[in-house]
Amino acid sequence: MKIAVCVKRVPDMDVRFRIAADNTSVDEAGLKFDINDFDAWAVEAALQLRDKNPGSEVVAISLGPDVVQETIRKALSMGVDRGVQLKADKVPFDGLSIARALSDELKAGAYDLIKNRALFDASDIGIFAVGMAVSFICAFACVRWLLRYIANHDFTPFAWYRIVFGLIVLGTGYFGLVSWHA
């Protein structure tokens, strides 16, 4: 089994840090960097899985400039079999760009299991907030339209649609077309 673990280089949280002059990054002068705690837990979980499955291989993958090699070496010192650096001048700011960069290596490596951070950190809150806001606005618009439609029209076509759809769902389960068991 080939197990990929994505690791990220982050500043040590015990040290005070400053915002750089460009107002978009952290001033790295005097900072100590380490592997992300959640990524370290993912490495440990992958190593335990490797120990249970003889012949397995754990690969640490990190994206960024040459300074991420320190993070990869840390993962290697924990017991990872191999490290892969995806070279970039700078780590992209948004998660979509990081996902695009990682996807090529993850597809080419033919990994059986990909372990990533189990929990989200403070930098992920914006992604969730935007997604939740968009979902709320879309749902609000749909419910508002449905209520306006029901107020101005007859409810009967919608009720028949729900009844027929429910019968179709129940029928697929009854005739074995869909399995609802885990």
Number of C-alpha atoms within 10 A of each C-alpha: 15 17 24 28 29 22 28 24 21 15 17 15 11 8 10 9 16 12 11 12 9 8 9 9 11 14 14 13 9 9 17 13 17 18 20 17 15 17 22 21 15 21 28 17 14 26 21 11 16 18 12 10 11 9 9 16 19 25 25 26 23 22 24 18 14 13 12 24 19 14 23 26 16 18 25 17 10 13 15 23 15 15 21 15 18 18 14 12 9 10 17 14 11 11 12 10 12 14 12 10 16 16 12 11 16 18 9 8 13 12 17 11 14 15 17 17 18 10 8 10 9 6 11 12 11 10 11 12 11 11 11 12 11 12 12 12 11 12 12 12 12 12 12 11 12 13 12 11 12 12 10 9 10 10 11 10 10 11 11 11 11 12 11 11 12 11 12 12 12 12 13 13 13 11 9 9 10 12 10 8 4 3
